[in-house]
Amino acid sequence: MPIQRTTCFKMKDEADITGMIEQYKTLEQTARKDGKKYIQEVTSRQTINDPRSQGFNFIASTMFASMDDFKYYDEECAAHGKLKAWAKDKVGGPPLVLYSETQ
């Protein structure tokens, strides 16, 4: 069953949100597993400012065909590693990561 991953970030500086969107676009184009694209869908965007957002101002969604692909993304994907390295000093605190099976 496909796996949907939603990650919420608290970007320290809203000026970095445009860069984060570009990082996710690059991720979508460059992420490979066994030489093939394996992420089915990538979306990212700034959230609407609202107290219920608890400071999270950026959200990214990724869709995977399987839990194995999800785990690869989380633990081994070089393109995801580059995104994390870029964002390391730009994100305040750990992201909120939610994932679920989709139908």
N, C-alpha and C positions, 0 to 999 in steps of 0.2 A: 504494500500500500504506500502511496506517496507520502512524504513527510514535509510539512510546512514549518519552517523556522522563522520566527519573528524576533528581532533583536531591537531593543530600545536603548538609546544612548542619551547621556547628558553631555552634550558638547559644551566645553568650557567657554568657547567664543563662537557666537552664531556666525561669524564671518567664515569659520571653517566648515560650515554645513555644505557649501557649494563644493568644496574640495572632497568632502566625504561622499557626496553624490557621484562625483567623478571617479572616486576610488571604486565604488560599487559598479559603475559602468565598465571600468577596466577589469574588475573581477569577472563580470559576466562574459567578457570577451576572451579572457586569458585562462580561466580555471580549466584544468584538464586532469583527467584520471585515465591512466593507460593511453594517453595521447588523444583522448576524445573529450568533448564537452560533456559534462555530467550534471551540471546545475540546470534544471529545467526552466527556471524563471527567477529573475532578480528584480526587485523593485526597492527604491529608497526615496525618502522624502522627509522634509521638515514637518514637525507636528504643529498643530494650531496651539498657540499659547493658552493654557487653561490650568487653573490650580489643580484640577484632578490629574493632570499629567505628572505631577510630583517632580517637576524639573526635567523630565525626559523630553528632549526637543528634537530628536531624530529617530526615525524608525526604518528598519530594513527588513525585507522579507525575501527568503530564498526557498525554493521548492526542489526537493530531491526525489528521485524515483524510489529510493529505499533507505532504510536505516544505515546500511553499509555506506552509501554515498554520503549521508549526513555525517557519519563518524569520520570518514575520510576528510571531509571539509573541515571538520572541527580539529582534527589531530594531525593531518599530513599535507593538506593542500598548500602548495607554495604561493599561489595567488592570494589565498586567504591570509597566509602569513605576512605577505607584503602589505595588505590592507591593515592588519592589526599593528604592524610596525609603524605605519604612517599615522595611525590614529592614537597610538599609545599615549602621547603627551597632550592630546587634544580632547580626550574624553575624561570627564570627572567621575571617578568611581567605576565600579564594575557595571557592565551592561546587564540589562534584564533580558534573559533569553527564554523564550517559550517555544515549544515545538509540539506538534500533534500530527496524527495521521489524518489524511484528507480522503475524501471519497470522490 
